[in-house]
Amino acid sequence: MLSTLYTFFAYFAIVIFVFGILCKIWKYAIIPNPLKIPLTPAPTNAIGVVIRMILDVAFFKSLFNSNKFTWLGGVALHLALLVVVASHIRFFISPVPEPIMLLQTFLQSIGMFIGLLFIMPIVYLFIRRVWVDRTRFISIFADYFVLILLFLIGLSGITMKYLIRPDLAAVKTFILGLTSFCPAPIPTNPIFITHFTLILILLIYFPFSKLMHSSGIFFSPTRNQIDNPREKRHVNPWG
């Protein structure tokens, strides 16, 4: 019964996650930009826009110019998230290619460091929202909720690795069963069930949250417009 429930929950979360993101991206793409509003100093050609987007997306350049400490916390969190996702690849494929096995071996050797690198920026960003008056004033429940959710996911992951270890073979069998549409029994380890539940909640919440900035930034007119109002007249779609 529990396995059936979680199988349905997992597929439901994945469907919401995928179609929710696709719908949001479609909405971003079809909304017209009636004004020429690039954030200055802005590039004056398409190549400059591409370079600016790469610097903002990959290195958080705008955040670096705004607040160095927040930039450091954001970079650490996103880097740790990338490493955590990479360290879980082995659960989704079988057999695991040799390069991925070598990567997994290296990541396992620095597992505690990765876990702390993931949790510490979350704690910092949470304290910042509570402590800094200006940030607290503009913060809403959703801002705290996603930080708490990510913190609990990280904490349960560290707990599984160092305190209450699940049967990794059973975990992989369960995950592979989901990806191949041949459901297998879910491991009964309570920490794994908690960890898995929190991840599914995150997947469902993702398309409706500010986490969509990961794709929305590409459609931001302040970032993707060329600063050429004098050279080329910008006409809104209904003008």
N, C-alpha and C positions, 0 to 999 in steps of 0.2 A: 504493500500500500504506500509506504513512504517513498519507495523508488519510483512508483508511477506518478505520485504527486510531484516529485522533484523533476522528473522527466518532462512533465507538462509545463511546469514552472519555467524550466530552462528554455524550452522551445518558445514559450510565450515571451520571455524576456528578450530572446534573440530577435524574434520577429518585430517586437516593439522597437528595439535598438536599431535594427537595419532600416526598417521602413520609416521610422521616426526621423532618422538622420537624412534619408533620401528626400523625404517630404520637406524638411527644413531647408536643405540645399536647393531644392527646386523653388521654394518660396523666396530664398535669397536671390536666386538667379533671375526671377521674373519681375521682381520689384524694380520699377524704374528709378533712375537717379536724376531728378529734375534740376539739380543744381551742380555747379562745378565747385566742389569743396575739398580739394586735396589739402592735407595738413602740411602747412609750410614749416621749414623749407622743403619743398617737394621736387621730385624729378621733373625735368622738362621733356623727357622722351620715354619711350616704352622700355628701353633697356634699363634706364634708371629706376623705373617702377619695379621691374623684376628684381633688380639688386636690392632695392629697399624692402621688398616683400621677403626676400630670402633672409636679410639681416633681422627683420622683425620676427619672422616665424622661427628661424633656427637659433638666433642668438638673443632675441628679446631686446633689440637695440633701443626701442622707444622706452621700455621699462628701465633700461640701464641709464638712459639720460634723465629719467624722472626720479628714481630712487634706487640707489646702489644696493641697499640692504634688502629691499623687496625683490630686486632683480636677482640677488644671490639666492634668496629663498626659492624663488620661482624656477630658476635654472636647476637648482639641486633637486627640487621635487620632480620636474619633468624628466631630468636625466635618470633619476632613480626609477621613475615609472617606466621609462623605456627599457632599463636593465631588467626590471621585474618581469615585464612582458616577455622579454627575450629568454629569461630563465625558465619560463613556463612552456616554451615551445615543445619541449620533449613529450609533454603529456598529450599533444594533439596529433602526433605523427608516429607511425611505426612501419618499418624500422626507422630509427633515428640516424640520419646521415652523419658521417664521421666529423665533418666540420662543426656541426651543431653539438655533437657529443663533447668535443674539445672545448667549445664555448661554455657548455653546461658545467663541465668540470672546473673551469676557471671561476665561473660565477658562484658555484657552490663553495669554493675556497674563501670567498669574501662575502659569504651570505649575511653574516651579522652586520658588516659594514653597510651593505646594501639596504638591509632592513632599517638601520638607524638613519641612513641617508634619506630614506623614504618618509620616516616618521618625524624626524626633527624639523624639516621645513614646514610640515603640516602644523606642528605645535607652534612654530614661530609665526606662521601666517594667522593662526587662530588668536594667539596672544596679541598680535598686532591689531586685529579687528576689534578686540575687546579693549585694548589699552589706549590706542591712538584715538583721540576725540573725533577728528575729522573722518577717519575710516569707520569708526563705530556709528557715526551719524548716518552714513550712506549704506550701512550694512543691513541686510534683511535676514529673515530666518533661513532662506535658501543658501545664503553664503556660509552660515555656520553649519548647516545640515550636511553639505557636501564635504566640508573639512572633517567633520566628525565621522562621516561614513568612510572616507578614505583612511582616517586614522584607525578605525576599527578593523578595516580590511588588512592594513599593515600589521597591526598588533596580533590579530588572529593568525596571520601568516608566520610571524616570528614564533608565536606560541607552538604552532604545529612543527616548526623546524627544530626547536630546541627543548620543548617541554613535553608536549603530548603529540607524539608523531603518529600519523595515520599510516595505514598500509598503502605505500606508494603504488604497488602493483594493482591494488584494487581501485585506487584513485584513477590511474591511467586507463584501466579497463572501463571504468564508468565514463570518463571523458571521451574515449575513443568510441564507446557505444553511442554517445550522443551525436558525435560528428558523423558517424556512419549510419545513423538512424536505426541502430540495433541496440536499444537501451539495455544496460546492465544494471545490477543492483548497486545502489549508492552506498559507499562506505559508511558505517555507523559511527565513526569517530565524531563526537559532538563538536569539536573545534573545526573539523573539516566542513561539517554541515553548516555551522555558523559562517565560516569563511565563504563558502559557496553561496549561501543565501545572501550575504552582503554584496557579493559581486553581481548577482542577478538583480538585486535592487538597484545597484549602480547602473547596470545596463538599461533598465526600464526608465530610470530617472534622467539618464544622459541627454536624450533628445529634447527634453523639456527644461533643461537647466542652462546655466551660464557656461557649462562645459562645452557648449556648441561653439564657443569662440574659436575652437580648434579648426573649424571649417569656415565659420562666419567671417574671420579676418580676411579671407581671400575675396570677399564680396563687399568689403568696407570701402565706400567711395573716398573716404579720407586717406586711404592707403593705395587704392588701385587706380586712381585717376592721375592723368598727366597734367602738370601745372602749365597749361598753354591757353589760358582764356583770351589772351590778346591775339595769338596766332590763329586760333581756331574757335569759332563761335560754338558754344554748347547749347543745343536746342533740346528742351525737354520733350519726351515722347508724345505729349498731347498738345504741344505748342503749334 
